[in-house]
Amino acid sequence: MGVKILIADDESDIVSMLSRFFESKGFRVLPASNGAEVLMQVEKQPDIILLDINMPGTDGVEVCKRIRAYISCPINIRDYLH
């Protein structure tokens, strides 16, 4: 089983593109399209998280605050001005 990367973005095209890329490099991808899904996926203990800041419901900053207390992997928060 490869390194687990959680990819969170509300734009499915971005998640699909990044998933294909990382899977081709041997990563196991855990996709999420909103904050609630991220909170569920972190239970699978990802090794790294790519997190969109602008997601519906619970945004990336709030998700990061909630999960940081019990997960220590690197989190890359991105903000593309859509």
N, C-alpha and C positions, 0 to 999 in steps of 0.2 A: 504494500500500500504506500503510495507516494505522499509527498508533503501536501497537507490540506490548506487550500486557500479559499477564504470566504469572499465572494464578490457580491457587493451590495449596490444596486443602482435601480432606480425606478424606470429606467429606459431599457426595455428588454433587448434591444439591438446591441447595446453596450455590453450587457451581461453575456449575451450569446457570443459576441466577437471575442471578448476577453476569455470566456470559458474555452472556446475552441483553441485559442492561442496557448493558454496555460495547460490544457489537457494534452496538447501536442508536445509539450515539454515535460510531460510526466507528472504534472500536478493532479491532485484530486480536487475538483471544484465543488464548493458548496454555494449555490446561488441563493440570492435573496433580493426581493424587489421592494421591500419596505422595512421599517424599523422592527415591526413585530416578527417578521421572518428572520431578521438578523438575530434577534434575541433567542429564537428557537434554534437557529443554526450554530450559535456559539456553544451550545451544549455538546456539539460534536468535537469540541476542542480544536479549532483551526490553528495552523501554525503561523498564519499571517492573514490580515483582513484588509481588503480594499473597500473603503466605505465612502459612498456619495454623501455629501453634506445636505443636499436638497432632495429629501425624500418625503413622500406624503406621510401624514400622521407623525410618528416619532422621527425627528430628523437625525442626521448622522452625528451631530454634536451630542444630542441627548442620549443616543444609543451608546456612544463612546463612554459617556459618563456612567451609564448604567452597567456596562460590562467590564469596565476597567477594574472594578473591585474584585472580580473573580477570574479574570483572564489576563495573562501577562504577555501575550504574543504582540508583535508589532502591528500597529493599526495605521494605515495610510488613509487619511481623510482627504478627499478631493472635492473641489468646487469648480465645475465648469459653468461659467455664466451662460445658462441656457437662453 
